[in-house]
């Protein structure tokens, strides 16, 4: 159990971006930022400009990017943009910043998409941002994302986990945060769920791995304990079997279950993620689960049960989140944490981009998608 002295929800995209930049521009001693990838667009350039200015005025800048995630993100960029991004990162390093590309230890882990997916930003001011978003236009002008700004003892806890996702943290920086974390009084109770499965696996990586993932296990428990309602957001809903079974079981015992994830058009680069999710539709709808697709894209990761318990963070409901990617979630029963999430689901239900999936929806799919779903569905673990 950890605590926070304050929690500020950041659902509005412009507000989160402004807060990210303000933290960097106001930093005087150190700045840590982890992300899955950076795109060399207007947002990536503005972020890199702010980091460069910070390190030039003496701030210890630490930037952690996932190697596999950046490779995937590179698909969205031209060759020239990828070269420009590499040059900017090299310039940061030459200026004294610590820029780390995280790659798991074993080759097979790297080949199969192992990496880190946790998004944390912290400075000496004692504020932490805990986010679902990446540094890309898509996260700030396209998809829904959810972040929170936090103060108090939870801040050094978040920064400590930066080490377990491939980064390095100066002990003096942690000491600084621990010294100031107790003032003002911290009375928002939180749980921090974290797991990097890459650190638990051998040379075969996720192949044959059956170890425990704390985040998956806590989410299964949260769903299993629900008595009235469960609401979930995820990029695409295609979870490991223990989570799927817990959710279907909850729906069959009378719990009102709703899932909000992305429409197939929200990820133009590929239909594979949607196909993997759609492979579960018959099972979900048959159990009475309500499934909604968001046409402009859902990238937040929020779970609310019984209207009084919430978890949010980086964990998408997919196999990769369980056995390939470091993920983290914050959970709480405090109304200050729960109420913003309830408001988000109320907005999603009424939004014009929200489309409910029905049995008729599946019958009316274009033939090519029905064929793809039938052929590729068995391989959903890797999509």
N, C-alpha and C positions, 0 to 999 in steps of 0.2 A: 504494500500500500504506500502510495506517495500522496502528497498534497500540493495544492496550488493556492496562492493568495488571490489570484484573479484569473479569469478566463474570458477571452473575447472571441466570439465566433466570427469567422470570415467566410461567408458564403458569397458575398458580392465580389466579383472578380477584380474590379478596379481597386477595391479596398485592400484586398490581399496584396496586390502588386505594389500599391503605394506603401504598405507597411514593410514589405520586403526591402524596397529601396531605401526607405527612411532608416531602417536598422543599419544598413550598410553605410549610408552617408553620415550617420551619427556616431558610428563606432570610433573609439579612440585607442583601444588596446588590442582586441582580437575579434575575429569574425569566423564562424564555422558555418558551412553550407553543404548539405548533401542533396543530390538529386539523381534521378535515373538517367536523364539526359538533358543536354542543352541544345536547342536548335539555333542556328545562326540566322535568326530573323530579328525583327525590331526589338523583341523582348530579350533575346539572348545577348544582343549587342549592348543594350542598355544595362543589363546586369553585369556584363564583363567590364563595361566602362566604369561602373560604380565600384567594382572590386579592384580594378586597376588604380582608381583614384584613392581608395582606402589604403592599399599597400604602399602607395607613394607617400602618403602622409604618416606612415609608420605603423599602421595596423597590421597585426599578424593575421594574414588571410589564409584560410584553409578551405579548399574546394574539393569535394569528393564526388566523382561521377562514376556511374557504373559502366564497365567496359562493354558488356553485351547490350545494355540499354542504349548506349551512345551509338553502337553499330546499327541497331534498329532505327533509332532516330535519324541516322544518316541517310536512310532511304528517302526521307522527306526533303533532303537538301540536295542541291546541285553539287557537282564535283568541286566547283569553285568555292561554294559556301563551306564545304567540308574542309578545304585547304585553309580558308580564312579563319575558321574556328580553331583549327590546329595551331595556326600562327598566333592567335590571340592567347591561347592557353600556354604556349611556349613563352610568350612575352611575360605573362604573369609569373611563370616560374623564374625567369631571368630576373625579374624585379624582386624576388624573394618570397613570393607566395608559395604555399604548399598545395600543389595540384596533384591529386591522386586519382588514378583510374583503377577502380576495383575489379580484380579478376580472381576468382576462386583458385585454390591451390592446384586442383587436379585438372588435367586436360579435358577429360570427359565432362566434368562439371561445366567447363567453359563452352564446350561444343554444344551442350544441351541447354544452354541459356541460364546457367547459374550466375547469380549476381546479388546486388543489393537494390532494394526498392524503397528504402526509407528516406523521407524528405524532412530534414531538420535544419533550422537556421537559428543560431545563437550568437549573441554578442556579450561583451562585458557588462552591458547595462542591466543584465538579468532578465531579459525577455527571450522567450523561445517561440519560434513558429513551428508548428507541427502540421504537416500539409499532405494532401493527396496530389498536388499539382507538380508538374515539371516546368522547367524554364523554356517555355515555348508558347507561341501565339495560340496554339490549340487549347492550352490550359487556361488562357486568360481572355480569349475572345470566342472560343468554341464550346468545349465541353463544360458541364457542371463540375465544380471541384469544391472541396470543403477543407478549410484550415482553421486552426485556432491559434491565437496568441496567448501565451501562458507566462505567469510569473510565480516565483516561490520555489520550494524544494524540488519540484518536478523538473526544473530547468537543468541543474547539474545531472540529474538522473538521465535525462534525454541525451545530454552531451557525452556521458559515460558510454552510452551504447554506440556512439559514433565510432568508437574503437572497434567494436565487434562487426562493423560493416565495412571495415577496411581503412578507416582513417586513423590518424594519430592525434592525440590530445595532450597538450601540456598540462602537467599536474598543477602548475601554478594557476592556470586558468580555471580549473575545477575548484581549487581552493578559494579563488576569488568569488566564484558563484556560490559556493557553499556558505561563505561568510555572510553574504548579503541575502541569502534565500529566506531567512526566517523573519524578515521585516518587510512589510507588515505581516500580521498573523495569517497563517495559511490554514484555511478551514474547508477548502473544496477537496473532498476525498476522491482520489483517482487510483486506478490500477494501470500499470504499464505492462503490456504484454509484448514480448519481443522474442524473436527466434531467427537465427541465421543457420538454416539447415546445412549450408556448405561446410560449416565448421564441425558438423556432426557426422559427416559422411567420409567414406574411404575413397579409393581411387575410382570406383565405379559410379561415384556420385549418386544421383537419384535412382539409378537402376537397382532394383532390389532393396532399396532403403525402406525400412519400416519403423524408423525411429519416431519418437514423439516430437511434435511441434507444438510448443506452448500456445501459440496464437490460435492454431486450428482447434486444439483441445478446449481452450477457453470459449471460443465461439460455439463449439458443439454444446458445451455445458450451458451457455447462455440461452441457446435455442431450446434445449431440452427442458429448461426450467420455466419457459414461457407458458402462461396459462390462458391468456386472452388474445394477444396480438404480437405479430412479428413484422417489422418492416425493414427492408434491406435495399441499399443501393450498391452497385458494383459496375465496373466497366462492361463486362459480360458475365452472366451468371452461369458458371460451368465448374462447380466446386468438386473437391474430392468427395468420395463416397460417404465418409462419416458425416460430413456437413449436409450433403444431399439427403441422406437417410434421416438425420435428425429433423430436417425441415419438413420432409414429407410426413414423418411420424407426427409432428406437431399439427400439421394441417388436418390429418386424419382423426386426431383426437379433439378437433373442434377449434383449434387456434386459428384466428384470422391472419393469414399470411399473405403478404404482398412483396413483390420483387420489382425494383425499377433498375433497368439496365439499358444499354445502348441499342438503337436500331442499327440494322446492317449498313445503312447509308452513312452512319456517323464515323466510320473508319474506312475512308476511301481506298487506302493502300491495300486492303485485303478483306475478303469475306470470311476467312477461316475462323476467326474468333467468334463471329456470330453463328456460323454453322455449328461450332462446338457447343454453343449455348442452346441453339435450337434443337439439338439432339436430345435435350432433356425436356422439351416442352410437353410432350405427351404424358410423361410421368408426373410433371408438376401440375398440369391442368387436371389430370385425372384424380389427383389428391385434393383438388379444390384450391390450389394456390393461384392467386391473381398475379399475372405477369404483365408488366408494362415495358414498352420500349420507348426510349427518348430519341427523337429524330435528330437533335443536334448533339447528342452524346452525353452519357453519364459516366463521369470518372471519379466521383466521390465514393467513399467506402464507409457507409454508415449502417449501423444495426441498432434498432430500437425495439425493445420487448416490453410488452404490458404498459407502455406509455410512461415507464418510470426508470428504465435502465438503458444506457446508450454505450456504444463502442464506435470509435471512428479512428481513421488513420490511413495506412497504405495498403492493407490486405485486400486485394481483389479476390472474389470467390472463384478461384481457378486452381488447377493443379500446381502451376508454377509457384504460386504463393505458399504452397505447402512444402514442396520438396526442392525448389530451385532458388528461390529469392529470399533474402533477408527482409522481414516484414515487421511492422510494429503497429499496435493499436493502443489507444487510451480508452479506458472504460470508467463509467461513473454512474451513480444513482443521484447525484446532486442535481436539483432542478436547474441550476445555472448551466449545467452541461446538457441536460435532457431537453429543456424547452426549445432551444434553437433547432435541434434535430427534429422535434415534432413539427415545428413551423416549416421546415424544409419539406417534409413529406406532404404536408397540407398543400404547399405550393406545387409540388410535383403532380399531385393528383389532379389539379385543376389546370395545369399548363397546357397550352395548345399543342405543344410538341410531344405530349405524352399520348401514346397509342396503346390500348389494351390488346393483348394477344388472346385470341380465342381459337377454338377448334376450327372455326370457319377461316380464320386467318391462315392457318396451316394448309387447309385445303386449297386456298386461293393463291398459294405461293407459285411463282413461275416454275415451270417444269424443270429448268436447269438447276434451280435451288433445291427442289425436292430430290433430284438425283444426287447432287453434291452432298446433301445432308445424309442420304442413305449410304453413300460410298465412304464419306470421310468421317461420319459420326463416330465409328469405333476408334478413331485415332484422336479423339478430342483432348486427351491428356497433353498432347504436344502442340495444340493449336491455341 
